[in-house]
């Protein structure tokens, strides 16, 4: 399921997104309305788009994204 499909199917829900990683969305958790991201896809996006090496991408995401708490709508990041 894409981010676009999730938003279209849930017009009354305001989802919190991780900027620049729409293609890494793999679903959402319906009881909390939190988006679910594939961590590996996010790493791949940074490697391809930003020309980071694999370890740099992991370090960047762990520091700036995976460990961030931005409220109850904080997305879920999983290994898929």
C-alpha positions in Angstrom: 0.0 0.0 0.0 1.4 3.4 -1.0 1.3 6.6 1.0 -1.1 8.0 -1.6 -3.5 5.1 -1.2 -3.4 5.3 2.6 -4.2 9.0 2.6 -7.0 8.5 0.0 -8.5 5.7 2.0 -8.3 7.6 5.3 -9.4 11.2 4.4 -10.2 12.1 8.0 -6.8 11.2 9.3 -3.8 13.4 9.4 -0.6 11.3 9.2 2.8 12.4 10.3 5.3 11.6 7.5 9.1 11.3 7.3 10.0 13.9 4.7 11.6 12.5 1.6 10.7 8.9 2.3 7.2 8.4 0.8 8.4 5.4 -1.3 9.4 3.6 1.9 5.9 3.6 3.4 4.5 0.0 3.5 1.4 0.5 5.5 -0.1 2.0 8.6 -1.2 0.9 12.0 -5.0 1.5 12.1 -5.5 1.7 15.9 -3.0 4.5 16.3 -3.1 5.9 12.7 0.7 5.8 12.5 2.5 5.2 9.2 4.8 2.2 8.9 8.1 2.6 7.1 10.5 -0.1 5.8 13.9 0.8 7.3 15.8 -0.9 4.5 13.9 1.1 1.8 14.8 4.3 3.7 18.4 3.3 3.8 18.3 2.5 0.1 16.7 5.9 -0.7 19.6 7.7 1.1 22.2 5.6 -0.7 20.7 6.3 -4.1 19.4 9.8 -3.7 22.0 11.4 -1.4 24.9 9.2 -2.5 25.6 8.1 1.1 27.4 4.8 1.7 25.4 2.2 3.5 26.9 2.9 7.0 26.4 6.6 6.6 22.8 6.1 5.8 22.2 3.9 8.8 24.0 6.3 11.1 22.0 9.3 9.7 18.7 7.6 10.1 19.4 6.2 13.5 20.4 9.6 14.8 17.8 11.8 13.0 14.8 9.6 12.3 14.5 6.2 13.9 15.2 7.4 17.5 13.1 10.6 17.2 9.8 10.9 19.1 7.6 13.6 17.8 4.4 12.7 19.6 1.7 10.0 19.4 1.7 10.1 15.6 5.4 9.2 15.4 5.8 6.8 12.5 6.8 3.2 13.0 10.0 2.0 11.4 10.4 -1.7 10.9 12.7 -4.3 9.2 10.6 -5.9 6.5 
